[in-house]
Amino acid sequence: MQPQQQSKQTPARPAPLKPAAPVRVESLAPEAPAEILTPRLRLRPLVEADRAEFCALHDRNRTHLEAFLPLGAEDQSSDSIFSRQLELTTAGDTTGKAFRRIAVDLETDQLIGAFNLVVVRRGLEWDADTSCWLAADHTGRGIASEGLAALLSYSFADLPEGLGLHAIQGFIAPENRASQRLAASFGFEKQDDGATHMTVGDRWQLHEKWTLSIANWQKLAS
């Protein structure tokens, strides 16, 4: 999930958050990919016109992201990373196998992060893997909670208003206390048997599996 400044002490489990203020889902055309609006954010697909702004944002935040969620290899250019993110966004919307959205600050109209379902699986159970990140200068404002609440609300909403998912997983490094607190606040539960090694940039790193079921989400929202 989102890298932030880390605490050396393990925090107490926070009280569950209520979902954010009602979100609005809209499309610019009947067949256009969905966008999600919150009081402070627009979550929309990445487009080619974002290239220069995205690359500048990534250049400023490469060090901030590299601990837990680098968007590419250490020697990969921001332009190359943007091309890959654009390709993944388009493919996800075309196939329905991912839902990737850049976060735009409504007040400044600037890109400030991303809230993604990086893999969507539809079998006996419909579930997805999530990840999110914010620019360093936008942490500490409740933006991560607002954006994640919007993504979860859309993910669990019944078709056609949402994606109709039954569960969402996040894979979090044990040292990433900020993301653990964020996940726990929304009812994600750590799975004792779900730890796995994942690639982080050019290295392998242990990640714990955290899962949010639709039952827990509905309980939180009630």
C-alpha positions as CSV (number, residue, x, y, z in Angstrom):
1,M,0.0,0.0,0.0
2,Q,1.1,3.6,0.7
3,P,4.6,4.3,2.0
4,Q,4.8,6.9,4.8
5,Q,7.1,7.8,7.6
6,Q,7.5,4.7,9.7
7,S,7.2,4.4,13.5
8,K,9.6,2.2,15.4
9,Q,6.9,1.0,17.8
10,T,4.0,-1.3,16.8
11,P,0.9,0.8,17.0
12,A,-2.3,-0.2,18.7
13,R,-5.0,-1.3,16.3
14,P,-7.0,1.8,15.4
15,A,-10.8,2.0,15.6
16,P,-12.4,1.1,12.3
17,L,-13.1,4.0,10.0
18,K,-16.5,4.7,8.6
19,P,-16.5,4.9,4.8
20,A,-15.8,8.4,3.5
21,A,-18.5,10.8,2.4
22,P,-20.6,9.4,-0.4
23,V,-18.6,9.0,-3.6
24,R,-20.0,9.7,-7.1
25,V,-19.1,7.5,-10.1
26,E,-19.3,9.1,-13.5
27,S,-18.0,8.6,-17.1
28,L,-17.5,11.2,-19.7
29,A,-19.3,9.0,-22.2
30,P,-21.5,5.8,-21.9
31,E,-18.6,3.5,-22.7
32,A,-15.9,5.5,-21.1
33,P,-14.0,4.0,-18.1
34,A,-15.5,5.0,-14.7
35,E,-14.1,7.9,-12.7
36,I,-14.7,8.3,-9.0
37,L,-15.2,11.6,-7.2
38,T,-14.8,12.2,-3.5
39,P,-14.9,15.6,-1.7
40,R,-11.2,16.2,-2.4
41,L,-10.2,13.7,-5.2
42,R,-10.9,12.6,-8.7
43,L,-9.8,9.0,-9.3
44,R,-9.5,8.7,-13.1
45,P,-7.6,6.7,-15.6
46,L,-4.1,7.8,-16.6
47,V,-3.9,9.3,-20.1
48,E,-1.1,10.2,-22.5
49,A,-1.6,13.9,-21.7
50,D,-0.4,13.2,-18.1
51,R,3.1,12.1,-19.2
52,A,5.0,15.2,-18.3
53,E,3.2,15.8,-14.9
54,F,3.5,12.1,-13.9
55,C,7.2,12.0,-14.7
56,A,7.9,15.1,-12.7
57,L,5.8,13.7,-9.8
58,H,7.7,10.4,-9.9
59,D,11.1,12.1,-10.1
60,R,10.3,14.1,-7.0
61,N,9.0,11.0,-5.1
62,R,11.3,8.2,-6.3
63,T,13.1,8.1,-2.9
64,H,9.9,8.3,-1.0
65,L,8.4,5.3,-2.9
66,E,11.5,3.1,-3.2
67,A,11.2,1.6,0.4
68,F,7.9,-0.2,-0.2
69,L,6.4,0.6,-3.5
70,P,8.8,1.6,-6.3
71,L,7.0,1.9,-9.6
72,G,9.9,0.5,-11.6
73,A,13.5,-0.6,-11.4
74,E,16.2,1.7,-10.0
75,D,17.7,2.4,-13.3
76,Q,14.3,2.8,-15.2
77,S,13.4,6.3,-16.4
78,S,10.2,8.0,-15.2
79,D,9.2,8.2,-18.9
80,S,9.5,4.4,-19.2
81,I,7.6,3.9,-16.0
82,F,4.8,6.2,-17.2
83,S,4.5,4.2,-20.5
84,R,4.1,1.0,-18.5
85,Q,1.6,2.4,-16.1
86,L,-0.4,3.8,-19.0
87,E,-0.3,0.4,-20.7
88,L,-1.5,-1.4,-17.6
89,T,-4.3,1.1,-17.0
90,T,-5.6,0.8,-20.6
91,A,-5.3,-3.0,-20.5
92,G,-7.1,-3.2,-17.2
93,D,-10.1,-1.2,-18.4
94,T,-10.3,-3.1,-21.7
95,T,-10.2,-6.6,-20.1
96,G,-11.7,-5.9,-16.7
97,K,-8.8,-7.6,-15.1
98,A,-7.6,-4.5,-13.3
99,F,-8.8,-1.1,-12.2
100,R,-6.1,1.5,-11.9
101,R,-6.8,5.1,-11.1
102,I,-4.6,8.1,-10.7
103,A,-5.6,10.5,-7.9
104,V,-6.1,14.2,-8.9
105,D,-6.4,16.9,-6.2
106,L,-9.7,18.7,-7.0
107,E,-8.4,22.0,-5.5
108,T,-5.2,22.2,-7.5
109,D,-6.0,19.8,-10.4
110,Q,-2.6,18.1,-9.8
111,L,-1.7,14.4,-9.8
112,I,-0.9,13.3,-6.3
113,G,-0.9,9.5,-6.2
114,A,-2.8,6.4,-7.3
115,F,-5.4,3.9,-6.0
116,N,-5.3,0.6,-7.8
117,L,-6.8,-2.8,-8.1
118,V,-3.8,-4.3,-9.8
119,V,-5.4,-7.7,-10.4
120,V,-9.1,-8.5,-10.6
121,R,-10.1,-12.2,-10.5
122,R,-13.6,-13.4,-11.4
123,G,-14.2,-17.1,-10.7
124,L,-16.1,-18.8,-7.9
125,E,-15.3,-15.8,-5.8
126,W,-14.6,-12.3,-7.3
127,D,-11.7,-10.7,-5.6
128,A,-8.8,-8.3,-6.3
129,D,-5.4,-7.2,-5.1
130,T,-5.0,-3.5,-4.2
131,S,-2.1,-1.1,-3.9
132,C,-2.0,2.7,-3.4
133,W,0.6,5.5,-3.1
134,L,0.7,9.2,-2.4
135,A,3.3,11.9,-3.0
136,A,5.3,12.7,0.1
137,D,3.9,16.2,0.4
138,H,0.3,14.9,0.5
139,T,0.6,12.4,3.4
140,G,-0.8,13.2,6.8
141,R,-4.0,14.9,5.4
142,G,-6.3,11.9,5.4
143,I,-6.0,11.6,1.6
144,A,-5.0,7.9,1.7
145,S,-8.1,7.1,3.8
146,E,-10.4,9.1,1.5
147,G,-9.1,7.6,-1.7
148,L,-9.0,4.0,-0.4
149,A,-12.6,4.3,1.0
150,A,-13.7,5.4,-2.5
151,L,-12.0,2.5,-4.2
152,L,-13.4,0.0,-1.7
153,S,-16.9,1.5,-2.0
154,Y,-16.8,1.1,-5.8
155,S,-15.2,-2.3,-5.6
156,F,-17.8,-3.8,-3.3
157,A,-20.9,-2.1,-4.9
158,D,-23.1,-4.4,-6.9
159,L,-22.9,-4.4,-10.7
160,P,-23.4,-2.3,-12.6
161,E,-22.9,0.5,-10.1
162,G,-19.6,-1.0,-9.0
163,L,-17.4,-4.1,-9.5
164,G,-19.4,-6.6,-7.4
165,L,-16.3,-7.9,-5.6
166,H,-16.4,-10.3,-2.6
167,A,-12.9,-9.7,-1.1
168,I,-9.9,-7.5,-1.6
169,Q,-6.3,-8.4,-0.6
170,G,-3.3,-6.1,0.1
171,F,0.3,-7.3,0.5
172,I,2.2,-5.2,3.1
173,A,5.8,-5.4,4.2
174,P,6.0,-6.1,8.0
175,E,8.0,-2.8,8.5
176,N,5.3,-0.7,6.7
177,R,3.4,0.3,9.9
178,A,1.6,3.2,8.1
179,S,0.0,0.8,5.6
180,Q,-0.8,-1.7,8.3
181,R,-2.7,1.0,10.2
182,L,-4.5,2.1,7.1
183,A,-5.6,-1.5,6.2
184,A,-6.7,-2.3,9.8
185,S,-8.8,0.9,10.0
186,F,-10.9,-0.4,7.1
187,G,-11.4,-3.9,8.5
188,F,-8.6,-5.7,6.6
189,E,-7.3,-8.7,8.7
190,K,-3.8,-10.1,8.5
191,Q,-3.7,-13.7,7.3
192,D,-1.3,-15.8,9.4
193,D,-0.7,-18.2,6.5
194,G,-0.6,-15.6,3.7
195,A,3.0,-14.2,3.9
196,T,4.9,-14.3,0.6
197,H,8.0,-12.8,-1.0
198,M,7.3,-10.2,-3.7
199,T,9.5,-8.1,-5.9
200,V,10.1,-4.5,-4.8
201,G,12.0,-2.8,-7.5
202,D,15.0,-5.0,-8.1
203,R,14.8,-7.0,-4.8
204,W,12.6,-9.6,-3.1
205,Q,10.9,-8.6,0.1
206,L,8.6,-10.4,2.5
207,H,5.0,-9.2,2.5
208,E,2.1,-10.1,4.8
209,K,-1.3,-10.8,3.3
210,W,-4.2,-8.6,4.6
211,T,-7.8,-9.4,3.5
212,L,-11.0,-7.5,3.6
213,S,-14.2,-9.5,3.0
214,I,-17.4,-8.0,1.8
215,A,-19.0,-9.1,5.1
216,N,-16.5,-7.0,7.1
217,W,-17.0,-4.1,4.7
218,Q,-20.8,-4.2,5.1
219,K,-20.4,-4.4,8.8
220,L,-18.2,-1.3,8.8
221,A,-20.6,0.6,6.6
222,S,-23.7,-0.3,8.6
